[in-house]
Amino acid sequence: MWKRLAKVEELMCPKRDEGHYTLEELCRAIWRQDEKGYRKIVDREASSLGFFIPQFEREDLEDLLERKRAAAVLAQRSLTLLKVIDPGSLASTKDEDDHQTA
């Protein structure tokens, strides 16, 4: 049981030398594990923990946008690599797409 609790604690909150966590860090860990559950806690308790929700939403949106930007860059690099390896394969795919839309 103690080992399980230690694993959950390690996942939710990275180890720190002083062993102290801020309220924001603990709330963020709960938010990441169960966003809906966190919202229910806030709604049910009319808790001031709701103060963190806009910040968490904003940070999550920024993370999502960054991941999408990174995916777009990766896709562009992949297309460039395909053009270098086999320029004809992309042209035939484009011709097929044009033919299907016509």
Backbone as ProteinMPNN parsed JSONL, in Angstrom:
{"seq_chain_A": "MWKRLAKVEELMCPKRDEGHYTLEELCRAIWRQDEKGYRKIVDREASSLGFFIPQFEREDLEDLLERKRAAAVLAQRSLTLLKVIDPGSLASTKDEDDHQTA", "coords_chain_A": {"N_chain_A": [[0.827, -1.194, 0.0], [1.896, 1.267, 0.83], [3.87, 1.589, -1.077], [2.376, 1.906, -3.395], [1.077, 4.311, -2.832], [3.309, 5.966, -2.724], [4.123, 5.835, -5.4], [1.923, 7.057, -6.684], [2.084, 9.595, -5.533], [4.563, 10.354, -6.544], [4.001, 10.468, -9.288], [2.05, 12.464, -9.35], [3.231, 14.661, -8.109], [6.359, 15.818, -8.584], [9.412, 14.8, -6.996], [10.793, 16.799, -4.424], [13.393, 18.516, -2.795], [12.906, 19.859, -0.336], [10.439, 18.878, 0.35], [8.004, 20.203, 0.316], [5.01, 21.5, -1.091], [3.357, 23.799, -3.216], [0.044, 25.167, -3.027], [-0.951, 25.643, -5.547], [0.626, 23.871, -7.121], [-0.257, 21.374, -6.177], [-2.981, 21.517, -6.836], [-2.756, 21.715, -9.612], [-1.704, 19.2, -10.194], [-3.874, 17.564, -9.51], [-5.74, 18.58, -11.343], [-4.552, 17.826, -13.788], [-4.704, 15.084, -13.589], [-7.457, 14.571, -13.326], [-9.542, 16.473, -14.705], [-12.34, 16.976, -14.865], [-13.18, 15.954, -12.42], [-11.857, 17.721, -10.689], [-13.199, 20.09, -11.308], [-15.737, 19.383, -10.372], [-15.249, 19.19, -7.634], [-14.675, 21.851, -7.055], [-17.113, 23.067, -7.789], [-18.945, 21.758, -6.09], [-18.038, 22.355, -3.521], [-18.033, 25.057, -3.554], [-15.612, 26.271, -3.768], [-12.591, 28.148, -3.273], [-10.624, 27.182, -4.809], [-11.258, 27.242, -7.406], [-10.159, 29.461, -8.425], [-7.812, 28.859, -9.732], [-8.574, 27.66, -12.114], [-8.983, 29.242, -14.605], [-6.296, 29.861, -15.165], [-5.146, 27.296, -15.452], [-6.605, 26.383, -17.648], [-5.771, 28.207, -19.593], [-2.999, 27.637, -19.686], [-3.142, 24.97, -20.525], [-4.264, 25.328, -23.068], [-2.225, 26.804, -24.298], [-0.227, 24.826, -24.267], [-1.434, 22.922, -25.939], [-1.583, 24.355, -28.365], [1.133, 24.693, -28.854], [1.915, 22.026, -29.197], [0.463, 21.484, -31.534], [1.681, 23.266, -33.308], [4.245, 22.172, -33.358], [3.633, 19.677, -34.46], [2.785, 20.474, -36.994], [5.143, 21.533, -38.031], [6.683, 19.206, -38.05], [5.192, 17.689, -39.889], [5.536, 19.256, -42.182], [8.302, 19.023, -42.519], [8.429, 16.293, -43.013], [7.061, 16.12, -45.455], [8.835, 17.591, -47.031], [11.047, 15.918, -46.913], [9.987, 13.682, -48.214], [9.694, 14.742, -50.767], [12.33, 15.049, -51.48], [13.27, 12.404, -51.406], [11.491, 10.949, -53.133], [10.314, 12.556, -55.556], [8.29, 12.165, -57.479], [6.245, 10.711, -56.266], [4.686, 12.401, -54.694], [3.606, 14.098, -56.602], [1.977, 12.364, -58.104], [0.113, 11.682, -56.175], [-1.065, 14.159, -55.695], [-2.224, 14.605, -58.212], [-4.134, 12.542, -58.212], [-5.781, 13.404, -56.1], [-6.718, 15.815, -57.183], [-8.15, 14.81, -59.323], [-10.16, 13.349, -58.045], [-11.612, 15.368, -56.737], [-12.679, 16.728, -58.817]], "CA_chain_A": [[0.0, 0.0, 0.0], [2.76, 2.45, 0.903], [4.56, 1.71, -2.358], [1.404, 2.474, -4.335], [0.921, 5.73, -2.491], [4.54, 6.654, -3.126], [4.096, 5.956, -6.854], [0.924, 8.082, -7.014], [2.665, 10.882, -5.147], [5.641, 10.667, -7.487], [3.376, 10.855, -10.546], [1.316, 13.726, -9.201], [4.118, 15.737, -7.67], [7.754, 15.39, -8.624], [10.116, 14.919, -5.708], [11.489, 18.051, -4.143], [14.269, 18.333, -1.644], [12.338, 20.334, 0.923], [9.238, 18.129, 0.668], [6.838, 21.069, 0.408], [4.377, 21.815, -2.365], [2.43, 24.926, -3.139], [-1.344, 24.814, -3.312], [-1.077, 25.637, -7.01], [1.212, 22.634, -7.633], [-1.152, 20.27, -5.839], [-4.191, 21.663, -7.645], [-2.389, 21.398, -10.995], [-1.573, 17.746, -10.275], [-5.237, 17.026, -9.524], [-6.314, 19.009, -12.619], [-4.001, 16.99, -14.863], [-5.161, 13.71, -13.425], [-8.907, 14.463, -13.497], [-10.059, 17.835, -14.836], [-13.767, 16.999, -14.51], [-13.261, 15.764, -10.974], [-11.442, 18.963, -10.055], [-14.314, 21.04, -11.464], [-16.815, 18.965, -9.469], [-14.846, 19.58, -6.28], [-14.828, 23.303, -6.965], [-18.543, 23.389, -7.837], [-19.63, 21.212, -4.921], [-17.591, 23.004, -2.305], [-17.97, 26.502, -3.792], [-14.254, 26.441, -3.281], [-11.721, 29.167, -3.876], [-9.699, 26.496, -5.704], [-11.665, 27.617, -8.754], [-9.289, 30.566, -8.83], [-6.764, 28.351, -10.612], [-9.112, 27.092, -13.355], [-8.621, 30.002, -15.813], [-4.86, 29.713, -15.402], [-4.904, 25.946, -15.961], [-7.166, 26.327, -19.006], [-4.874, 28.982, -20.464], [-1.762, 26.858, -19.849], [-3.458, 23.792, -21.349], [-4.432, 25.811, -24.44], [-0.884, 27.121, -24.8], [0.441, 23.546, -24.516], [-2.064, 22.329, -27.117], [-1.148, 25.113, -29.532], [2.551, 24.374, -29.076], [1.97, 20.681, -29.776], [-0.024, 21.573, -32.914], [2.74, 23.903, -34.094], [5.313, 21.182, -33.52], [3.141, 18.668, -35.4], [2.782, 21.082, -38.325], [6.546, 21.598, -38.458], [7.08, 17.834, -38.352], [4.529, 17.31, -41.14], [6.203, 19.974, -43.266], [9.613, 18.391, -42.71], [8.192, 14.983, -43.621], [6.76, 16.362, -46.867], [10.08, 17.996, -47.677], [11.854, 14.712, -47.028], [9.39, 12.869, -49.274], [10.01, 15.377, -52.051], [13.738, 14.77, -51.76], [13.435, 10.974, -51.643], [10.737, 10.494, -54.305], [9.497, 13.684, -55.993], [7.145, 11.727, -58.274], [5.167, 10.146, -55.456], [3.803, 13.485, -54.269], [2.902, 14.61, -57.775], [0.91, 11.43, -58.459], [-0.911, 11.807, -55.135], [-1.767, 15.416, -55.941], [-3.051, 14.403, -59.39], [-5.267, 11.726, -57.807], [-6.659, 14.244, -55.309], [-7.371, 16.751, -58.095], [-9.083, 14.037, -60.13], [-11.293, 12.968, -57.192], [-12.409, 16.545, -56.406], [-13.294, 17.259, -60.037]], "C_chain_A": [[0.875, 1.263, 0.0], [3.489, 2.68, -0.416], [3.635, 2.325, -3.407], [1.221, 3.968, -4.098], [2.146, 6.536, -2.914], [4.577, 6.842, -4.637], [3.107, 7.028, -7.298], [1.47, 9.463, -6.692], [3.748, 11.302, -6.13], [5.078, 11.106, -8.835], [2.724, 12.231, -10.453], [2.251, 14.892, -8.902], [5.556, 15.249, -7.705], [8.439, 15.633, -7.285], [10.847, 16.257, -5.619], [12.282, 17.851, -2.866], [13.605, 18.73, -0.329], [11.033, 19.635, 1.292], [7.988, 18.964, 0.81], [6.326, 21.375, -0.992], [3.475, 23.017, -2.172], [1.03, 24.408, -3.43], [-1.558, 24.733, -4.821], [-0.524, 24.339, -7.607], [0.308, 21.429, -7.367], [-2.428, 20.328, -6.677], [-3.915, 21.309, -9.104], [-2.277, 19.885, -11.175], [-2.957, 17.09, -10.33], [-5.904, 17.344, -10.853], [-5.824, 18.1, -13.759], [-4.498, 15.56, -14.782], [-6.647, 13.585, -13.75], [-9.526, 15.86, -13.526], [-11.524, 17.919, -14.413], [-13.963, 16.844, -13.009], [-12.881, 17.023, -10.211], [-12.571, 19.995, -10.122], [-15.476, 20.687, -10.535], [-16.503, 19.363, -8.034], [-15.082, 21.067, -6.079], [-16.298, 23.684, -6.921], [-19.269, 22.96, -6.567], [-19.292, 21.985, -3.653], [-17.667, 24.525, -2.382], [-16.601, 27.003, -3.335], [-13.517, 27.563, -3.992], [-10.667, 28.521, -4.772], [-10.048, 26.764, -7.164], [-10.842, 28.772, -9.3], [-8.259, 30.106, -9.85], [-7.276, 27.898, -11.984], [-8.771, 27.921, -14.581], [-7.134, 29.878, -16.169], [-4.555, 28.346, -16.007], [-5.427, 25.808, -17.387], [-6.254, 27.048, -19.992], [-3.578, 28.21, -20.728], [-1.996, 25.629, -20.716], [-3.621, 24.188, -22.813], [-3.083, 26.147, -25.063], [-0.113, 25.844, -25.123], [-0.11, 22.881, -25.775], [-1.61, 23.029, -28.395], [0.312, 24.819, -29.864], [2.702, 22.99, -29.691], [1.503, 20.69, -31.229], [1.017, 22.227, -33.811], [3.865, 22.915, -34.373], [4.894, 20.1, -34.513], [3.145, 19.211, -36.824], [4.202, 21.164, -38.877], [7.026, 20.206, -38.851], [6.463, 17.364, -39.67], [5.203, 17.979, -42.327], [7.573, 19.364, -43.558], [9.47, 17.03, -43.381], [7.891, 15.136, -45.106], [8.013, 16.749, -47.637], [10.975, 16.787, -47.902], [11.311, 13.807, -48.134], [9.707, 13.438, -50.65], [11.447, 15.07, -52.456], [13.918, 13.308, -52.145], [12.756, 10.54, -52.939], [9.805, 11.611, -54.769], [8.255, 13.257, -56.762], [5.979, 11.234, -57.444], [4.195, 11.234, -55.003], [3.013, 14.032, -55.438], [1.757, 13.68, -58.148], [-0.214, 11.481, -57.425], [-1.724, 13.067, -55.352], [-2.678, 15.281, -57.143], [-4.289, 13.578, -59.058], [-6.27, 12.543, -57.021], [-7.415, 15.214, -56.196], [-8.435, 16.033, -58.913], [-10.334, 13.681, -59.331], [-12.184, 14.155, -56.89], [-13.128, 17.093, -57.633], [-14.58, 16.573, -60.382]], "O_chain_A": [[0.614, 2.206, -0.746], [3.702, 3.822, -0.826], [4.058, 3.16, -4.206], [1.212, 4.771, -5.03], [2.021, 7.658, -3.405], [5.013, 7.888, -5.117], [3.412, 7.822, -8.188], [1.333, 10.392, -7.488], [3.837, 12.471, -6.503], [5.617, 12.019, -9.46], [2.837, 13.051, -11.364], [2.053, 15.995, -9.411], [5.931, 14.362, -6.938], [8.087, 16.551, -6.544], [11.422, 16.757, -6.585], [11.879, 17.104, -1.974], [13.725, 18.023, 0.672], [10.559, 19.774, 2.42], [6.998, 18.492, 1.369], [7.097, 21.492, -1.944], [2.904, 23.221, -1.1], [0.861, 23.337, -4.012], [-2.266, 23.851, -5.308], [-1.141, 23.765, -8.504], [0.134, 20.571, -8.232], [-2.898, 19.302, -7.17], [-4.743, 20.675, -9.758], [-2.708, 19.349, -12.196], [-3.177, 16.164, -11.111], [-6.563, 16.483, -11.437], [-6.618, 17.665, -14.593], [-4.689, 14.904, -15.806], [-7.062, 12.611, -14.377], [-9.977, 16.368, -12.5], [-11.907, 18.833, -13.683], [-14.801, 17.513, -12.405], [-13.506, 17.356, -9.204], [-12.865, 20.68, -9.143], [-16.122, 21.573, -9.977], [-17.382, 19.818, -7.303], [-15.622, 21.489, -5.056], [-16.698, 24.524, -6.115], [-20.099, 23.696, -6.034], [-20.16, 22.235, -2.817], [-17.398, 25.21, -1.396], [-16.47, 28.001, -2.627], [-13.786, 27.879, -5.151], [-9.898, 29.225, -5.425], [-9.228, 26.539, -8.053], [-10.835, 29.025, -10.505], [-7.872, 30.871, -10.734], [-6.488, 27.767, -12.921], [-8.291, 27.344, -15.556], [-6.774, 29.799, -17.343], [-3.791, 28.248, -16.967], [-4.778, 25.195, -18.235], [-5.998, 26.555, -21.091], [-3.118, 28.14, -21.868], [-1.154, 25.281, -21.544], [-3.169, 23.468, -23.704], [-2.828, 25.814, -26.22], [0.58, 25.78, -26.139], [0.647, 22.341, -26.581], [-1.29, 22.375, -29.387], [0.676, 24.711, -31.035], [3.514, 22.792, -30.595], [2.071, 19.99, -32.067], [1.218, 21.797, -34.947], [4.372, 22.836, -35.492], [5.708, 19.653, -35.32], [3.473, 18.485, -37.762], [4.432, 20.894, -40.056], [7.7, 20.044, -39.869], [7.132, 16.715, -40.474], [5.418, 17.347, -43.36], [7.952, 19.21, -44.719], [10.29, 16.656, -44.219], [8.402, 14.374, -45.927], [8.228, 16.292, -48.759], [11.59, 16.65, -48.96], [12.082, 13.232, -48.902], [9.961, 12.686, -51.591], [11.739, 14.858, -53.632], [14.633, 13.0, -53.098], [13.363, 9.845, -53.754], [8.627, 11.616, -54.413], [7.24, 13.95, -56.694], [4.831, 11.331, -57.878], [2.99, 10.991, -54.94], [1.849, 14.397, -55.273], [0.668, 14.152, -58.476], [-1.382, 11.335, -57.783], [-2.947, 13.047, -55.21], [-3.801, 15.786, -57.118], [-5.376, 13.869, -59.556], [-7.476, 12.41, -57.229], [-8.612, 15.426, -56.004], [-9.504, 16.589, -59.168], [-11.442, 13.705, -59.867], [-13.4, 13.991, -56.792], [-14.091, 17.847, -57.496], [-15.212, 16.913, -61.382]]}, "name": "protein", "num_of_chains": 1, "seq": "MWKRLAKVEELMCPKRDEGHYTLEELCRAIWRQDEKGYRKIVDREASSLGFFIPQFEREDLEDLLERKRAAAVLAQRSLTLLKVIDPGSLASTKDEDDHQTA"}
